Amino acid sequence: TTPSTLCVLGPQGPMESKVMCFHPWSDMTLPLMSVPEIRAVVDAWASVTEELGVQYPWVQIFENKGAMMGCSNPHPHCQVWASSFLPDTAQREERSQRAYQSQHGEPLLMEYSRQELLRKERLVLTSEHWLVLVPFWAVWPYQTLLLPRRHVRRLPELTPAERDDLASIMKKLLTKYDNLFETSFPYSMGWHGAPTGSEAGANWDHWQLHAHYYPPLLRSATVRKFMVGYEMLAQAQRDLTPEQAAERLRALPEVHYSLGKKDRETAAVF
């Protein structure tokens, strides 16, 4: 989990890029790693956010998993791009969260989490400190949103207990993804937290830390959704409802399909 660094000039100013390998074994993806190993990845994410956040206002951690998502290096890894500007998506999230907090007096995603916990129909996983749900606005078939239950602005603010629990719920989610079509499930994922850099000390209480998972598979390990035609030019269309996607993911086991019977029984205990 020690990142390598590359500095580049982006379209709106300086950027810094890092690559972070998850595991020394080239075929060991996150769902097959142990919870302590995933916890080390969480700690590395928090550290790199803190390190680059001293200089840069936006630190984007993301993982592209699988050739279907354009990943040319099969070794399990993620990337970190730090920019001297807020990217478009970050700006939209900033405006939405700030406007909601100004109008309602609480963070948008905290209220949204409460509503989804009450409804339950779009929940995939819940734990002491985290929840995973299929958001009502999802456009990819099995798109999910990972949220802390407590108000947290950035990854470095997570407590040791929250980091342990995050590693556990990530392993469960990614195992469910792999189990859906019994394949190493491709996706792009990334963390969004409050801006950093010189304005880190400003009031960012309207922000709630969260991670987006965007997997493309639709009906099998080889049949994916394509965002083309009408969806590119007019409006995205769903092939199944968020409630259907959540129900299918909920029903899947939390022990990886590739493990033998003895290994599955051991994994179920731990």
C-alpha positions in Angstrom: 0.0 0.0 0.0 3.0 2.3 -0.5 2.1 4.7 -3.3 4.3 5.8 -6.2 4.0 9.4 -7.3 3.7 11.3 -10.6 3.3 15.0 -11.0 1.5 16.4 -14.1 -0.1 19.6 -15.3 -3.8 19.3 -15.6 -6.2 21.3 -17.7 -6.8 23.8 -14.8 -3.5 23.7 -12.9 -1.0 21.3 -11.3 -2.0 17.8 -10.4 -0.3 15.0 -8.6 -1.0 11.3 -9.2 -0.2 8.2 -7.1 -0.7 4.5 -7.7 -1.3 2.3 -4.6 -1.1 -1.5 -4.8 -3.4 -3.4 -2.5 -1.5 -6.6 -2.1 1.8 -8.2 -3.1 -0.1 -11.1 -4.9 -1.2 -10.1 -8.4 -4.5 -12.1 -8.2 -5.6 -11.0 -4.7 -8.5 -8.6 -5.2 -10.1 -6.8 -2.3 -13.0 -9.3 -1.7 -10.4 -12.1 -1.3 -8.2 -10.2 1.1 -8.6 -10.5 4.9 -10.4 -7.7 6.9 -7.0 -6.7 8.5 -5.5 -6.4 5.0 -8.3 -4.2 3.8 -8.0 -2.1 6.9 -4.4 -1.4 5.9 -5.8 -0.1 2.6 -8.3 2.1 4.4 -5.4 3.5 6.6 -3.4 4.2 3.5 -6.3 6.0 1.9 -6.6 8.2 5.0 -2.9 8.9 5.1 -2.6 9.9 1.4 -5.7 12.1 1.8 -4.0 13.8 4.7 -0.6 14.1 3.0 -1.9 15.5 -0.3 -4.7 17.5 1.3 -2.1 19.8 2.8 -1.4 21.3 -0.6 -4.3 20.3 -2.9 -8.0 21.3 -2.5 -9.2 18.0 -4.0 -7.8 14.5 -3.4 -9.6 11.9 -5.6 -9.1 8.3 -4.6 -10.5 5.8 -7.1 -10.2 2.2 -8.3 -10.9 0.9 -11.8 -11.2 -2.9 -11.5 -11.1 -5.1 -14.5 -10.4 -4.8 -18.2 -14.0 -3.8 -18.8 -13.3 -0.6 -16.9 -10.2 0.1 -18.8 -7.8 -1.3 -16.2 -4.6 -2.3 -18.2 -2.7 -3.5 -15.1 -4.3 -6.7 -13.6 -2.4 -6.2 -10.3 -5.1 -5.0 -7.7 -4.5 -1.3 -7.2 -6.1 2.1 -6.9 -5.1 5.6 -8.0 -5.0 8.9 -6.3 -5.2 12.2 -8.3 -4.8 15.4 -6.4 -5.8 18.6 -8.1 -5.3 22.4 -7.5 -9.0 22.9 -8.4 -12.4 21.3 -7.7 -13.4 19.0 -10.5 -16.9 19.3 -12.0 -18.5 16.5 -10.0 -17.0 17.8 -6.8 -18.4 21.3 -7.6 -21.9 19.9 -8.1 -21.8 17.9 -4.9 -20.5 21.0 -3.1 -23.3 23.2 -4.3 -26.0 20.6 -3.6 -24.8 19.8 -0.1 -24.2 23.5 0.8 -27.6 24.5 -0.4 -29.4 21.7 1.5 -27.5 22.5 4.7 -28.4 26.2 4.4 -32.1 25.5 3.9 -32.5 22.6 6.3 -29.8 23.0 8.9 -28.3 19.5 8.5 -26.1 17.6 6.0 -28.0 16.3 2.9 -26.5 12.8 3.0 -27.2 12.4 6.7 -30.9 13.0 6.2 -30.8 10.8 3.1 -29.3 8.0 5.1 -32.0 8.2 7.7 -34.7 8.1 5.1 -33.2 5.0 3.4 -32.8 3.3 6.8 -36.5 3.9 7.5 -37.6 2.6 4.1 -35.1 -0.3 4.0 -36.1 -1.3 0.4 -32.9 0.0 -1.2 -30.5 -1.1 1.6 -27.9 -3.7 0.7 -25.8 -3.9 3.9 -25.8 -2.2 7.3 -23.4 -2.4 10.2 -22.6 -0.5 13.4 -20.9 2.4 11.6 -21.7 2.1 7.9 -24.5 1.4 5.4 -24.5 0.4 1.7 -27.5 1.2 -0.5 -28.6 1.5 -4.1 -29.4 5.2 -4.5 -32.7 6.1 -6.0 -30.9 8.0 -8.7 -28.7 5.1 -9.8 -28.2 4.6 -13.5 -25.8 1.7 -13.5 -27.6 -1.7 -12.8 -25.9 -2.5 -9.5 -24.6 1.0 -8.5 -24.2 1.5 -4.8 -23.4 4.3 -2.3 -21.3 3.6 0.8 -21.9 6.0 3.7 -20.8 6.4 7.4 -23.7 6.5 9.9 -21.9 9.3 11.8 -21.3 12.8 10.4 -17.8 12.5 8.9 -16.3 14.9 6.4 -13.1 13.2 5.3 -11.4 9.8 5.5 -8.7 10.8 8.1 -11.5 11.6 10.6 -12.6 8.0 10.8 -12.0 6.4 14.2 -10.2 3.0 14.5 -13.6 1.3 15.1 -15.0 2.9 12.0 -12.0 1.9 9.9 -12.3 -1.7 11.1 -16.0 -1.7 10.3 -15.4 -0.1 6.9 -12.9 -2.9 6.0 -15.5 -5.5 7.0 -18.5 -4.0 5.1 -16.3 -3.4 2.0 -15.3 -7.1 2.0 -19.0 -8.1 2.2 -20.1 -5.7 -0.5 -17.4 -6.7 -2.9 -18.0 -10.4 -2.2 -21.6 -10.0 -3.0 -20.6 -8.3 -6.3 -18.4 -11.2 -7.2 -21.0 -13.7 -6.2 -23.7 -12.1 -8.4 -22.4 -13.6 -11.6 -19.6 -15.7 -10.1 -16.9 -13.5 -11.6 -14.4 -10.9 -10.5 -16.9 -8.1 -10.7 -15.6 -5.0 -12.6 -16.4 -1.5 -11.4 -15.1 2.0 -11.0 -15.3 3.3 -7.4 -14.1 6.4 -5.6 -14.3 8.4 -2.4 -15.7 11.9 -2.1 -15.0 14.0 1.0 -14.9 17.6 1.9 -12.3 19.8 0.0 -8.9 20.2 1.5 -5.9 22.4 0.8 -5.6 26.0 2.0 -9.4 26.1 2.7 -9.5 22.9 4.8 -10.1 24.9 7.9 -13.2 26.6 6.5 -16.7 25.3 7.5 -17.4 22.2 5.5 -19.9 20.7 7.9 -22.4 20.3 5.0 -20.2 17.6 3.5 -20.6 13.9 4.3 -17.9 11.4 3.3 -19.1 8.8 0.9 -18.0 6.3 -1.8 -19.6 5.6 -5.1 -19.4 2.2 -6.8 -20.3 2.1 -10.5 -20.3 -1.5 -11.9 -21.3 -2.1 -15.6 -22.4 -5.7 -15.6 -26.1 -6.2 -16.3 -27.2 -9.8 -17.0 -24.1 -12.0 -16.7 -20.3 -11.9 -16.4 -20.1 -10.9 -20.1 -23.2 -8.9 -20.7 -22.8 -5.2 -19.6 -24.8 -2.1 -19.8 -23.8 0.4 -22.4 -24.5 4.1 -21.8 -25.1 5.0 -25.5 -27.6 6.5 -27.9 -30.6 8.0 -26.1 -28.9 7.7 -22.7 -25.9 9.8 -23.9 -28.0 12.3 -25.7 -31.2 12.6 -23.6 -31.6 10.6 -20.3 -30.2 7.5 -18.7 -32.5 4.5 -18.6 -32.6 1.8 -15.9 -32.8 -1.9 -16.9 -34.0 -2.8 -13.4 -35.2 -0.6 -10.5 -32.9 0.4 -7.6 -35.2 -1.7 -5.3 -34.8 -4.8 -7.5 -31.0 -4.3 -7.6 -30.8 -3.9 -3.8 -33.0 -7.0 -3.3 -30.7 -9.2 -5.5 -27.6 -7.9 -3.8 -29.0 -8.4 -0.3 -29.9 -12.0 -1.1 -26.4 -13.0 -2.1 -24.1 -14.8 0.4 -21.2 -12.9 2.1 -18.8 -15.7 1.6 -16.9 -15.7 -1.8 -18.1 -18.2 -4.4 -14.5 -19.2 -5.2 -13.8 -20.7 -1.8 -14.2 -24.4 -1.3 -16.7 -25.8 1.2 -14.2 -26.0 4.1 -12.9 -22.5 3.3 -16.5 -21.2 3.2 -17.4 -22.7 6.5 -14.2 -21.1 8.1 -14.9 -17.7 6.4 -18.5 -17.8 7.7 -17.2 -18.1 11.3 -14.9 -15.1 10.9 
